[in-house]
Amino acid sequence: MVRTRYAPDRGLQARMGLTMFVLGLVFVAFVTALVFVLLATKAVSSGGIIFFAVLLGAGLTFGSLFWSDKVALRTSGAREVTPAEAPQLHGIVDRLCALANMPKPRVAIARTSMPNAFATGRNSKNAVLVVTTGLMDRLDDKELEGVLSHELSHVAHKDVVVMTIASFVGILAGLLVRFAFYGELFGGGGRGRGGGNNNNGGALPILLIVMAVGIVTYAISFLLIRLLSRYRELAADRAGAMLTGQPSALASALTKVSGAMARIPTKDLRDAQPLNAFYFAPALRADTTSLATIFSTHPSLERRLQQLSEISAQLGKQ
């Protein structure tokens, strides 16, 4: 793997590694619980449907990983642009890629007043960097450079791969809950215990157990993935600021974008929600006065500005 000049953040990397480890434990516990239910209820014949759910979940994860760039471009309505079409934007990306010693991704522009940007793709060769016209209209070159440096760090650190793999546990749990709810996943369990005429009585307890295990697993993995997402945004802020040496420009961009987002109609923000986790700043306004913050894909603006202030102080001492 080609090493870039993006500065690593050991503290955030350790926390992200721990979160991934806990997600792995959740997955092991989930599989163990399903096997236990199968064996305890003698519903081994239903294992084939579980295998199908695993295959389907793996297929969805695979598709999300390998076609994320195409899906994101289509969802955002962005169009790839050449250096001749967007010389200023390409010039900034060229400088940052040279500074970071990384391949240049494809560059696209989404024509929307919402000021935002995102990068996606499983690696540098397949990556695409998308910038909205609303962002380019509102930021000066230094601020835009800070935002793009943040987004390119996601590509350099393969964040899309990390988040997609981490999401597999939740996808699998969600599929099994749906199968159990709509198709009586373990309907054969009743036949194994009470003969051919007592199917419903035997299947219902198994159905409830599977749904409970799946719901608990999905809830835990969902919260861990959101925590991991917030970590990666902080890591990208830090890496981007350290690369450019201009944390104040990134802080200014964050402040401008967050203020402008608050003036965008809620309907337009909801239309952008499918890409919320990818965006530089969340499309939907975060509720910072309640437990809703633990469900957020991004850290609060205050937390991000605090970190950038700390980086400014750190760079000032060097």
PANU-638418 format. One record per residue (C-alpha): residue number from 1; residue in three letters; x, y, z. Coordinates in steps of 0.001 Angstrom, whole numbers. Each point is the difference from the previous one (the first is absolute). Layout:
REM PANU-638418
<drenfi num="NUM" residu="ALA" u="X" v="Y" w="Z"/>
...
//
This chain:
REM PANU-638418
<drenfi num="1" residu="MET" u="0" v="0" w="0"/>
<drenfi num="2" residu="VAL" u="1354" v="3440" w="-927"/>
<drenfi num="3" residu="ARG" u="658" v="2141" w="3057"/>
<drenfi num="4" residu="THR" u="-1269" v="3545" w="-123"/>
<drenfi num="5" residu="ARG" u="1269" v="2988" w="1939"/>
<drenfi num="6" residu="TYR" u="-3216" v="307" w="1959"/>
<drenfi num="7" residu="ALA" u="987" v="87" w="3662"/>
<drenfi num="8" residu="PRO" u="-1317" v="-2944" w="2040"/>
<drenfi num="9" residu="ASP" u="-1882" v="630" w="3217"/>
<drenfi num="10" residu="ARG" u="975" v="-2838" w="2338"/>
<drenfi num="11" residu="GLY" u="-2660" v="824" w="2592"/>
<drenfi num="12" residu="LEU" u="-2859" v="13" w="-2487"/>
<drenfi num="13" residu="GLN" u="1412" v="-3056" w="-1778"/>
<drenfi num="14" residu="ALA" u="56" v="-1882" w="3310"/>
<drenfi num="15" residu="ARG" u="-3620" v="938" w="706"/>
<drenfi num="16" residu="MET" u="-1074" v="-999" w="-3508"/>
<drenfi num="17" residu="GLY" u="1876" v="-3287" w="369"/>
<drenfi num="18" residu="LEU" u="-1695" v="-668" w="3334"/>
<drenfi num="19" residu="THR" u="-3405" v="753" w="-1518"/>
<drenfi num="20" residu="MET" u="674" v="-2442" w="-2847"/>
<drenfi num="21" residu="PHE" u="1108" v="-2614" w="2529"/>
<drenfi num="22" residu="VAL" u="-3222" v="399" w="1988"/>
<drenfi num="23" residu="LEU" u="-1988" v="-272" w="-3245"/>
<drenfi num="24" residu="GLY" u="1817" v="-3273" w="-656"/>
<drenfi num="25" residu="LEU" u="-973" v="-1252" w="3450"/>
<drenfi num="26" residu="VAL" u="-3613" v="981" w="-664"/>
<drenfi num="27" residu="PHE" u="77" v="-1985" w="-3238"/>
<drenfi num="28" residu="VAL" u="1452" v="-3079" w="1733"/>
<drenfi num="29" residu="ALA" u="-2611" v="255" w="2763"/>
<drenfi num="30" residu="PHE" u="-2744" v="387" w="-2602"/>
<drenfi num="31" residu="VAL" u="1058" v="-3117" w="-1932"/>
<drenfi num="32" residu="THR" u="457" v="-1974" w="3232"/>
<drenfi num="33" residu="ALA" u="-3499" v="930" w="1161"/>
<drenfi num="34" residu="LEU" u="-1530" v="-1063" w="-3327"/>
<drenfi num="35" residu="VAL" u="1815" v="-3345" w="59"/>
<drenfi num="36" residu="PHE" u="-1128" v="-555" w="3589"/>
<drenfi num="37" residu="VAL" u="-3634" v="712" w="-935"/>
<drenfi num="38" residu="LEU" u="221" v="-2384" w="-2956"/>
<drenfi num="39" residu="LEU" u="1449" v="-2823" w="2043"/>
<drenfi num="40" residu="ALA" u="-2164" v="541" w="3072"/>
<drenfi num="41" residu="THR" u="-3211" v="-7" w="-2040"/>
<drenfi num="42" residu="LYS" u="1103" v="-2714" w="-2454"/>
<drenfi num="43" residu="ALA" u="-783" v="2365" w="-2849"/>
<drenfi num="44" residu="VAL" u="3197" v="-818" w="-1859"/>
<drenfi num="45" residu="SER" u="-1919" v="-219" w="-3268"/>
<drenfi num="46" residu="SER" u="-472" v="3767" w="146"/>
<drenfi num="47" residu="GLY" u="3749" v="507" w="-112"/>
<drenfi num="48" residu="GLY" u="-231" v="230" w="-3772"/>
<drenfi num="49" residu="ILE" u="-2019" v="3214" w="266"/>
<drenfi num="50" residu="ILE" u="2602" v="1447" w="2366"/>
<drenfi num="51" residu="PHE" u="2650" v="-925" w="-2556"/>
<drenfi num="52" residu="PHE" u="-2059" v="1791" w="-2650"/>
<drenfi num="53" residu="ALA" u="-208" v="3087" w="2226"/>
<drenfi num="54" residu="VAL" u="3790" v="-57" w="416"/>
<drenfi num="55" residu="LEU" u="479" v="-265" w="-3760"/>
<drenfi num="56" residu="LEU" u="-2480" v="2815" w="-645"/>
<drenfi num="57" residu="GLY" u="1629" v="2187" w="2656"/>
<drenfi num="58" residu="ALA" u="3430" v="-698" w="-1462"/>
<drenfi num="59" residu="GLY" u="-1320" v="820" w="-3477"/>
<drenfi num="60" residu="LEU" u="-1448" v="3316" w="1162"/>
<drenfi num="61" residu="THR" u="3252" v="840" w="1780"/>
<drenfi num="62" residu="PHE" u="2030" v="-960" w="-3071"/>
<drenfi num="63" residu="GLY" u="-2206" v="2106" w="-2261"/>
<drenfi num="64" residu="SER" u="158" v="2974" w="2361"/>
<drenfi num="65" residu="LEU" u="3782" v="-240" w="61"/>
<drenfi num="66" residu="PHE" u="685" v="-493" w="-3707"/>
<drenfi num="67" residu="TRP" u="-2656" v="2318" w="-1431"/>
<drenfi num="68" residu="SER" u="-146" v="2701" w="2666"/>
<drenfi num="69" residu="ASP" u="1488" v="2592" w="-2364"/>
<drenfi num="70" residu="LYS" u="-2577" v="-654" w="-2737"/>
<drenfi num="71" residu="VAL" u="-2900" v="-58" w="2468"/>
<drenfi num="72" residu="ALA" u="1174" v="3216" w="1677"/>
<drenfi num="73" residu="LEU" u="351" v="1833" w="-3322"/>
<drenfi num="74" residu="ARG" u="-3471" v="-1061" w="-1085"/>
<drenfi num="75" residu="THR" u="-1583" v="820" w="3371"/>
<drenfi num="76" residu="SER" u="1581" v="3440" w="223"/>
<drenfi num="77" residu="GLY" u="-591" v="846" w="-3647"/>
<drenfi num="78" residu="ALA" u="3682" v="878" w="-361"/>
<drenfi num="79" residu="ARG" u="1887" v="60" w="-3291"/>
<drenfi num="80" residu="GLU" u="3688" v="-608" w="-506"/>
<drenfi num="81" residu="VAL" u="1849" v="3076" w="-1239"/>
<drenfi num="82" residu="THR" u="3279" v="431" w="-1838"/>
<drenfi num="83" residu="PRO" u="2773" v="2472" w="913"/>
<drenfi num="84" residu="ALA" u="-1156" v="2181" w="-2887"/>
<drenfi num="85" residu="GLU" u="-3533" v="135" w="1422"/>
<drenfi num="86" residu="ALA" u="1027" v="699" w="3623"/>
<drenfi num="87" residu="PRO" u="3609" v="1247" w="20"/>
<drenfi num="88" residu="GLN" u="-147" v="1534" w="3502"/>
<drenfi num="89" residu="LEU" u="-1393" v="-3157" w="1598"/>
<drenfi num="90" residu="HIS" u="2401" v="-2299" w="-1829"/>
<drenfi num="91" residu="GLY" u="2899" v="2267" w="882"/>
<drenfi num="92" residu="ILE" u="-731" v="-311" w="3729"/>
<drenfi num="93" residu="VAL" u="-405" v="-3782" w="-268"/>
<drenfi num="94" residu="ASP" u="3269" v="-264" w="-1962"/>
<drenfi num="95" residu="ARG" u="1902" v="1929" w="2684"/>
<drenfi num="96" residu="LEU" u="-1458" v="-2048" w="2841"/>
<drenfi num="97" residu="CYS" u="686" v="-3333" w="-1704"/>
<drenfi num="98" residu="ALA" u="3594" v="1057" w="-682"/>
<drenfi num="99" residu="LEU" u="367" v="1161" w="3600"/>
<drenfi num="100" residu="ALA" u="-1482" v="-3249" w="1331"/>
<drenfi num="101" residu="ASN" u="1848" v="-2198" w="-2503"/>
<drenfi num="102" residu="MET" u="-3166" v="-1780" w="-1064"/>
<drenfi num="103" residu="PRO" u="-1703" v="-747" w="-3349"/>
<drenfi num="104" residu="LYS" u="-2487" v="2565" w="-1183"/>
<drenfi num="105" residu="PRO" u="-3639" v="-1117" w="203"/>
<drenfi num="106" residu="ARG" u="-2639" v="846" w="-2547"/>
<drenfi num="107" residu="VAL" u="-1588" v="3391" w="603"/>
<drenfi num="108" residu="ALA" u="-3718" v="684" w="-304"/>
<drenfi num="109" residu="ILE" u="-2327" v="2925" w="633"/>
<drenfi num="110" residu="ALA" u="-3573" v="-189" w="1278"/>
<drenfi num="111" residu="ARG" u="-2100" v="3000" w="-931"/>
<drenfi num="112" residu="THR" u="-1829" v="756" w="3212"/>
<drenfi num="113" residu="SER" u="-134" v="2972" w="2347"/>
<drenfi num="114" residu="MET" u="776" v="-2259" w="2973"/>
<drenfi num="115" residu="PRO" u="3643" v="699" w="945"/>
<drenfi num="116" residu="ASN" u="1673" v="-3368" w="435"/>
<drenfi num="117" residu="ALA" u="2519" v="-2508" w="-1310"/>
<drenfi num="118" residu="PHE" u="728" v="-3686" w="306"/>
<drenfi num="119" residu="ALA" u="2419" v="-2641" w="-1247"/>
<drenfi num="120" residu="THR" u="-719" v="-3663" w="-522"/>
<drenfi num="121" residu="GLY" u="1540" v="-3054" w="-1619"/>
<drenfi num="122" residu="ARG" u="1707" v="-3112" w="1318"/>
<drenfi num="123" residu="ASN" u="3506" v="1238" w="-922"/>
<drenfi num="124" residu="SER" u="1835" v="2888" w="-1630"/>
<drenfi num="125" residu="LYS" u="-396" v="-1441" w="-3501"/>
<drenfi num="126" residu="ASN" u="-3783" v="-202" w="305"/>
<drenfi num="127" residu="ALA" u="-560" v="3071" w="2152"/>
<drenfi num="128" residu="VAL" u="-2100" v="2973" w="-995"/>
<drenfi num="129" residu="LEU" u="-32" v="3397" w="1684"/>
<drenfi num="130" residu="VAL" u="-3295" v="1863" w="-238"/>
<drenfi num="131" residu="VAL" u="-387" v="3715" w="727"/>
<drenfi num="132" residu="THR" u="-3228" v="1956" w="-170"/>
<drenfi num="133" residu="THR" u="-314" v="3347" w="-1753"/>
<drenfi num="134" residu="GLY" u="-1404" v="1371" w="3268"/>
<drenfi num="135" residu="LEU" u="3301" v="-785" w="1732"/>
<drenfi num="136" residu="MET" u="2157" v="1539" w="-2714"/>
<drenfi num="137" residu="ASP" u="-2117" v="3150" w="-12"/>
<drenfi num="138" residu="ARG" u="362" v="543" w="3752"/>
<drenfi num="139" residu="LEU" u="3636" v="-859" w="765"/>
<drenfi num="140" residu="ASP" u="3260" v="1653" w="-958"/>
<drenfi num="141" residu="ASP" u="2911" v="-2078" w="-1320"/>
<drenfi num="142" residu="LYS" u="1592" v="-653" w="3414"/>
<drenfi num="143" residu="GLU" u="-3289" v="-1123" w="1519"/>
<drenfi num="144" residu="LEU" u="-799" v="-2186" w="-3002"/>
<drenfi num="145" residu="GLU" u="3477" v="-1492" w="241"/>
<drenfi num="146" residu="GLY" u="-660" v="-888" w="3645"/>
<drenfi num="147" residu="VAL" u="-3268" v="-1748" w="-853"/>
<drenfi num="148" residu="LEU" u="1523" v="-1934" w="-2897"/>
<drenfi num="149" residu="SER" u="2985" v="-1008" w="2131"/>
<drenfi num="150" residu="HIS" u="-2462" v="-1402" w="2553"/>
<drenfi num="151" residu="GLU" u="-1803" v="-1975" w="-2705"/>
<drenfi num="152" residu="LEU" u="3174" v="-1310" w="-1619"/>
<drenfi num="153" residu="SER" u="1143" v="-1320" w="3377"/>
<drenfi num="154" residu="HIS" u="-3068" v="-2264" w="-17"/>
<drenfi num="155" residu="VAL" u="1281" v="-1448" w="-3282"/>
<drenfi num="156" residu="ALA" u="3582" v="-307" w="1246"/>
<drenfi num="157" residu="HIS" u="-1100" v="-1808" w="3169"/>
<drenfi num="158" residu="LYS" u="-2478" v="-2276" w="-1859"/>
<drenfi num="159" residu="ASP" u="-2864" v="1110" w="2232"/>
<drenfi num="160" residu="VAL" u="-2625" v="-1277" w="-2435"/>
<drenfi num="161" residu="VAL" u="1434" v="-3528" w="290"/>
<drenfi num="162" residu="VAL" u="124" v="222" w="3792"/>
<drenfi num="163" residu="MET" u="-3568" v="1261" w="348"/>
<drenfi num="164" residu="THR" u="-1396" v="-2469" w="-2534"/>
<drenfi num="165" residu="ILE" u="1584" v="-2992" w="1721"/>
<drenfi num="166" residu="ALA" u="-1142" v="1303" w="3380"/>
<drenfi num="167" residu="SER" u="-3566" v="255" w="-1313"/>
<drenfi num="168" residu="PHE" u="-167" v="-3693" w="-935"/>
<drenfi num="169" residu="VAL" u="-1079" v="-1052" w="3520"/>
<drenfi num="170" residu="GLY" u="-2921" v="2426" w="8"/>
<drenfi num="171" residu="ILE" u="-1035" v="-961" w="-3540"/>
<drenfi num="172" residu="LEU" u="-30" v="-3698" w="900"/>
<drenfi num="173" residu="ALA" u="-1932" v="565" w="3234"/>
<drenfi num="174" residu="GLY" u="-2541" v="2168" w="-1804"/>
<drenfi num="175" residu="LEU" u="-523" v="-2626" w="-2716"/>
<drenfi num="176" residu="LEU" u="-577" v="-2775" w="2505"/>
<drenfi num="177" residu="VAL" u="-2504" v="2106" w="1925"/>
<drenfi num="178" residu="ARG" u="-1888" v="651" w="-3235"/>
<drenfi num="179" residu="PHE" u="78" v="-3672" w="-980"/>
<drenfi num="180" residu="ALA" u="-1209" v="-1017" w="3435"/>
<drenfi num="181" residu="PHE" u="-2795" v="2577" w="-8"/>
<drenfi num="182" residu="TYR" u="-1309" v="-522" w="-3527"/>
<drenfi num="183" residu="GLY" u="798" v="-3618" w="-730"/>
<drenfi num="184" residu="GLU" u="-72" v="-1822" w="3337"/>
<drenfi num="185" residu="LEU" u="3659" v="-822" w="-334"/>
<drenfi num="186" residu="PHE" u="-55" v="-2968" w="2331"/>
<drenfi num="187" residu="GLY" u="-3356" v="-1444" w="-929"/>
<drenfi num="188" residu="GLY" u="1543" v="-3446" w="-239"/>
<drenfi num="189" residu="GLY" u="852" v="95" w="3696"/>
<drenfi num="190" residu="GLY" u="-3572" v="-819" w="969"/>
<drenfi num="191" residu="ARG" u="6" v="-3152" w="-2094"/>
<drenfi num="192" residu="GLY" u="3212" v="-1128" w="1612"/>
<drenfi num="193" residu="ARG" u="-1452" v="303" w="3479"/>
<drenfi num="194" residu="GLY" u="-3682" v="-717" w="-236"/>
<drenfi num="195" residu="GLY" u="-671" v="-1837" w="-3229"/>
<drenfi num="196" residu="GLY" u="-1463" v="1234" w="-3225"/>
<drenfi num="197" residu="ASN" u="-3193" v="1518" w="1450"/>
<drenfi num="198" residu="ASN" u="1496" v="2276" w="2632"/>
<drenfi num="199" residu="ASN" u="2082" v="2246" w="-2160"/>
<drenfi num="200" residu="ASN" u="-1200" v="3409" w="1209"/>
<drenfi num="201" residu="GLY" u="335" v="-760" w="3698"/>
<drenfi num="202" residu="GLY" u="3616" v="-1093" w="-397"/>
<drenfi num="203" residu="ALA" u="1007" v="2657" w="-2491"/>
<drenfi num="204" residu="LEU" u="-1262" v="3042" w="1884"/>
<drenfi num="205" residu="PRO" u="2437" v="-156" w="2958"/>
<drenfi num="206" residu="ILE" u="2900" v="-552" w="-2402"/>
<drenfi num="207" residu="LEU" u="-1203" v="2896" w="-2141"/>
<drenfi num="208" residu="LEU" u="-52" v="2294" w="3028"/>
<drenfi num="209" residu="ILE" u="3470" v="-1120" w="1126"/>
<drenfi num="210" residu="VAL" u="1493" v="592" w="-3449"/>
<drenfi num="211" residu="MET" u="-1623" v="3401" w="-271"/>
<drenfi num="212" residu="ALA" u="1228" v="981" w="3477"/>
<drenfi num="213" residu="VAL" u="3580" v="-1102" w="-751"/>
<drenfi num="214" residu="GLY" u="-66" v="1771" w="-3361"/>
<drenfi num="215" residu="ILE" u="-1442" v="3223" w="1386"/>
<drenfi num="216" residu="VAL" u="2526" v="157" w="2846"/>
<drenfi num="217" residu="THR" u="2878" v="-743" w="-2392"/>
<drenfi num="218" residu="TYR" u="-1201" v="2594" w="-2493"/>
<drenfi num="219" residu="ALA" u="-404" v="2660" w="2714"/>
<drenfi num="220" residu="ILE" u="3484" v="-596" w="1424"/>
<drenfi num="221" residu="SER" u="1674" v="-90" w="-3415"/>
<drenfi num="222" residu="PHE" u="-1917" v="3132" w="-1085"/>
<drenfi num="223" residu="LEU" u="1273" v="1976" w="2996"/>
<drenfi num="224" residu="LEU" u="3564" v="-1284" w="-449"/>
<drenfi num="225" residu="ILE" u="-14" v="910" w="-3706"/>
<drenfi num="226" residu="ARG" u="-1220" v="3511" w="788"/>
<drenfi num="227" residu="LEU" u="2758" v="308" w="2605"/>
<drenfi num="228" residu="LEU" u="2540" v="-1217" w="-2562"/>
<drenfi num="229" residu="SER" u="-1357" v="2505" w="-2530"/>
<drenfi num="230" residu="ARG" u="514" v="2880" w="2438"/>
<drenfi num="231" residu="TYR" u="3549" v="-1187" w="692"/>
<drenfi num="232" residu="ARG" u="845" v="-93" w="-3697"/>
<drenfi num="233" residu="GLU" u="-1320" v="3540" w="-509"/>
<drenfi num="234" residu="LEU" u="2219" v="1286" w="2818"/>
<drenfi num="235" residu="ALA" u="2941" v="-1915" w="-1461"/>
<drenfi num="236" residu="ALA" u="-657" v="1515" w="-3440"/>
<drenfi num="237" residu="ASP" u="-196" v="3509" w="1474"/>
<drenfi num="238" residu="ARG" u="3324" v="-494" w="1745"/>
<drenfi num="239" residu="ALA" u="1732" v="-1611" w="-2976"/>
<drenfi num="240" residu="GLY" u="-1264" v="2660" w="-2378"/>
<drenfi num="241" residu="ALA" u="1024" v="2869" w="2269"/>
<drenfi num="242" residu="MET" u="3445" v="-1478" w="612"/>
<drenfi num="243" residu="LEU" u="593" v="-537" w="-3719"/>
<drenfi num="244" residu="THR" u="-798" v="3574" w="-1003"/>
<drenfi num="245" residu="GLY" u="1310" v="1573" w="3197"/>
<drenfi num="246" residu="GLN" u="-3108" v="2207" w="3"/>
<drenfi num="247" residu="PRO" u="-2410" v="-1258" w="2690"/>
<drenfi num="248" residu="SER" u="-1515" v="3473" w="239"/>
<drenfi num="249" residu="ALA" u="-1083" v="-179" w="-3665"/>
<drenfi num="250" residu="LEU" u="-1740" v="-3325" w="625"/>
<drenfi num="251" residu="ALA" u="-1649" v="1417" w="3133"/>
<drenfi num="252" residu="SER" u="-1212" v="2995" w="-2009"/>
<drenfi num="253" residu="ALA" u="-1392" v="-2322" w="-2676"/>
<drenfi num="254" residu="LEU" u="-1785" v="-2093" w="2624"/>
<drenfi num="255" residu="THR" u="-1582" v="3097" w="1514"/>
<drenfi num="256" residu="LYS" u="-1116" v="1352" w="-3374"/>
<drenfi num="257" residu="VAL" u="-1394" v="-3323" w="-1201"/>
<drenfi num="258" residu="SER" u="-1857" v="-691" w="3248"/>
<drenfi num="259" residu="GLY" u="-1513" v="3483" w="-23"/>
<drenfi num="260" residu="ALA" u="-1048" v="-294" w="-3636"/>
<drenfi num="261" residu="MET" u="-1463" v="-3483" w="539"/>
<drenfi num="262" residu="ALA" u="-2270" v="1412" w="2685"/>
<drenfi num="263" residu="ARG" u="-1587" v="2216" w="-2666"/>
<drenfi num="264" residu="ILE" u="-615" v="-2786" w="-2512"/>
<drenfi num="265" residu="PRO" u="-3663" v="-1144" w="-134"/>
<drenfi num="266" residu="THR" u="-583" v="-3148" w="2033"/>
<drenfi num="267" residu="LYS" u="-1505" v="-1759" w="-3020"/>
<drenfi num="268" residu="ASP" u="3229" v="458" w="-1987"/>
<drenfi num="269" residu="LEU" u="2048" v="-1294" w="2938"/>
<drenfi num="270" residu="ARG" u="-2186" v="-3084" w="300"/>
<drenfi num="271" residu="ASP" u="458" v="-691" w="-3702"/>
<drenfi num="272" residu="ALA" u="3748" v="-68" w="654"/>
<drenfi num="273" residu="GLN" u="-278" v="-2320" w="3006"/>
<drenfi num="274" residu="PRO" u="1052" v="-3232" w="-1822"/>
<drenfi num="275" residu="LEU" u="3525" v="1437" w="-251"/>
<drenfi num="276" residu="ASN" u="23" v="1577" w="3448"/>
<drenfi num="277" residu="ALA" u="2739" v="-2261" w="1388"/>
<drenfi num="278" residu="PHE" u="2312" v="927" w="-2902"/>
<drenfi num="279" residu="TYR" u="-400" v="3764" w="190"/>
<drenfi num="280" residu="PHE" u="2574" v="2413" w="1380"/>
<drenfi num="281" residu="ALA" u="-2741" v="1390" w="2237"/>
<drenfi num="282" residu="PRO" u="-3280" v="-1772" w="839"/>
<drenfi num="283" residu="ALA" u="-2915" v="905" w="-2219"/>
<drenfi num="284" residu="LEU" u="-2528" v="-146" w="2822"/>
<drenfi num="285" residu="ARG" u="285" v="2328" w="2944"/>
<drenfi num="286" residu="ALA" u="1285" v="-1836" w="3063"/>
<drenfi num="287" residu="ASP" u="-1917" v="133" w="3269"/>
<drenfi num="288" residu="THR" u="2732" v="813" w="2534"/>
<drenfi num="289" residu="THR" u="-2309" v="299" w="2987"/>
<drenfi num="290" residu="SER" u="-942" v="-3657" w="371"/>
<drenfi num="291" residu="LEU" u="1202" v="-3579" w="-364"/>
<drenfi num="292" residu="ALA" u="-468" v="438" w="-3748"/>
<drenfi num="293" residu="THR" u="3719" v="839" w="-230"/>
<drenfi num="294" residu="ILE" u="895" v="-3691" w="419"/>
<drenfi num="295" residu="PHE" u="-1899" v="-754" w="-3213"/>
<drenfi num="296" residu="SER" u="1874" v="2647" w="-1999"/>
<drenfi num="297" residu="THR" u="2407" v="-939" w="-2785"/>
<drenfi num="298" residu="HIS" u="2120" v="3112" w="688"/>
<drenfi num="299" residu="PRO" u="1454" v="1574" w="3145"/>
<drenfi num="300" residu="SER" u="-1553" v="3259" w="1118"/>
<drenfi num="301" residu="LEU" u="1262" v="3199" w="-1565"/>
<drenfi num="302" residu="GLU" u="1322" v="1062" w="3415"/>
<drenfi num="303" residu="ARG" u="2042" v="-3199" w="357"/>
<drenfi num="304" residu="ARG" u="1504" v="363" w="-3468"/>
<drenfi num="305" residu="LEU" u="883" v="3653" w="531"/>
<drenfi num="306" residu="GLN" u="1529" v="-835" w="3379"/>
<drenfi num="307" residu="GLN" u="2283" v="-2585" w="-1592"/>
<drenfi num="308" residu="LEU" u="1050" v="2413" w="-2744"/>
<drenfi num="309" residu="SER" u="761" v="2629" w="2628"/>
<drenfi num="310" residu="GLU" u="2211" v="-2518" w="1792"/>
<drenfi num="311" residu="ILE" u="1805" v="-779" w="-3264"/>
<drenfi num="312" residu="SER" u="592" v="3735" w="-578"/>
<drenfi num="313" residu="ALA" u="1565" v="269" w="3434"/>
<drenfi num="314" residu="GLN" u="2072" v="-3110" w="-675"/>
<drenfi num="315" residu="LEU" u="1295" v="1350" w="-3313"/>
<drenfi num="316" residu="GLY" u="713" v="3370" w="1597"/>
<drenfi num="317" residu="LYS" u="2417" v="-1616" w="2448"/>
<drenfi num="318" residu="GLN" u="2020" v="-1677" w="-2731"/>
//
